[in-house]
Amino acid sequence: MKSFSKFINAKYLLLNLAAGIYFFGVTGNDVRAQKIEIGAGLGALNYKGDISPSLGLRFFKPAGSVFFRYNPNQTVSLKAELMGGVIGADDKHSKDPFQQARNMSFTSRIFEGSAVAEYNFLNFQERRFAVNWSPYLFGGIGYSKFNPSPQVGGYKTSTFVLPYGVGIKYQVRRPWNIGIEYGARKTYSDYLDNLGGDPVNTDKLQQGDPSLKDNYYYLRLSVTYTFYKIVCP
């Protein structure tokens, strides 16, 4: 009975989501506006924390995302995104003698949901054959779930994040767009790498710096499809 109830609830949520997308796509007073975009991206995650104090190219690991973008006007866009990927690092690649002696490593799966606002420096033109591109800044809020391996202790494996960064979007051919984006995620956790917060023992080699939170970074290429209104004469 509980399984059936969960199925009904899930179906209800999906129907509401579809109805919401349909509503935004077919309503509005500006018949020329390109209001709705859906997209997907592939890229890589990187991490900065106790095991990798600075970003290292060798620690880029695969990631991907899907997103929904709403364009209320030419200057501002609102985007909701779901992202998943892997972060990791290894002390053996460090030149720091302390890290070499510590010889710790980790990998962690990351799942993130976020909502951000984008500011377009160049207004997208609504004309059919316009050259349509713009660099943009973005910032917002999100929530991240992580699963470090190995994992020691009973610490919380989720955190709020503040996504921010830059990107460029370009309309290849209506209604298709491509983009590249690079963003940082400021977190409120020191456990993404299983090394931080309160010491788990007295061995200094097994301790991190509790004053520094872990952060991660997302670089991706994306493709989006824009839904345009069809105006009947």
Sequence and secondary structure as in RCSB ss.txt:
>XXXX:A:sequence
MKSFSKFINAKYLLLNLAAGIYFFGVTGNDVRAQKIEIGAGLGALNYKGDISPSLGLRFFKPAGSVFFRYNPNQT
VSLKAELMGGVIGADDKHSKDPFQQARNMSFTSRIFEGSAVAEYNFLNFQERRFAVNWSPYLFGGIGYSKFNPSP
QVGGYKTSTFVLPYGVGIKYQVRRPWNIGIEYGARKTYSDYLDNLGGDPVNTDKLQQGDPSLKDNYYYLRLSVTY
TFYKIVCP
>XXXX:A:secstr
 HHHHHHHHHHHHHHHHHHHHHHHHH  S TT   EEEEEEEEEEEEESSS SS  GGG EEEEEEEEEE SSSS
EEEEEEEEEEEEEEEGGG   HHHHHH  EEEEEEEEEEEEEEEESS    STT   EEEEEEEEEEEEEEEEES
  S    EEEEEEEEEEEEEEEETTEEEEEEEEEEEES S TTS  SS SSS GGG   TTS  EEEEEEEEEEE
EE      
